[in-house]
Amino acid sequence: MLKFMVVLFRRAGMSPAEFADHLRRVHGPLALKLPGLRRYVQNYPAADPKRQTPAWGAIVELWWDDQSAMETAWASPEGAASDADLERFVDMERTSWSVVKEEIVKS
């Protein structure tokens, strides 16, 4: 399995609630249409009185069988629709993404 992570920063002028609502109700359903997608997780900052709220708005995890399946998904019409939607709610200059190698140290 290949894991792809995206650290999303919200657009200026958008509240955290508006950002999360768009990710859940609009962008998430677009991501679920990506061909070959095996798993999709949205992670949001949780309230934590002992730690400062992070600057990012969400971290998204997407899984595919392999690199080829992922690249096929991004090159598809569904991938184009997902990419086009990002500009509606994401600060693209701050957002970053990467294939990651997950190393489980304890489970």
Long-range contacts (C-beta under 8 A, 24 or more apart in sequence): 1-38, 1-63, 1-64, 1-65, 1-66, 2-63, 2-64, 2-65, 2-66, 2-67, 2-69, 2-70, 2-99, 3-61, 3-62, 3-63, 3-99, 3-100, 3-101, 3-102, 4-61, 4-62, 4-63, 4-64, 4-70, 4-97, 4-98, 4-99, 4-100, 5-59, 5-60, 5-61, 5-62, 5-97, 5-98, 5-100, 6-59, 6-60, 6-62, 6-95, 6-96, 6-97, 7-56, 7-59, 7-95, 7-96, 7-97, 8-56, 8-57, 8-58, 8-59, 8-60, 8-90, 8-95, 9-55, 9-56, 9-57, 9-90, 9-91, 9-94, 9-95, 10-57, 10-89, 10-90, 10-91, 11-88, 11-89, 11-90, 11-91, 12-91, 14-89, 16-57, 18-89, 19-57, 19-58, 19-89, 20-44, 20-57, 20-58, 22-88, 22-89, 23-57, 23-58, 23-60, 23-89, 26-85, 26-88, 26-89, 27-82, 27-85, 27-86, 27-89, 30-78, 30-81, 30-82, 30-85, 31-60, 31-62, 31-82, 33-78, 33-81, 33-82, 34-62, 34-73, 34-74, 34-76, 34-78, 34-79, 34-82, 35-69, 35-72, 35-73, 35-76, 35-78, 36-64, 36-65, 36-69, 36-70, 36-72, 36-73, 37-62, 37-63, 37-64, 37-73, 38-63, 38-64, 38-65, 39-63, 55-94, 67-99, 70-99
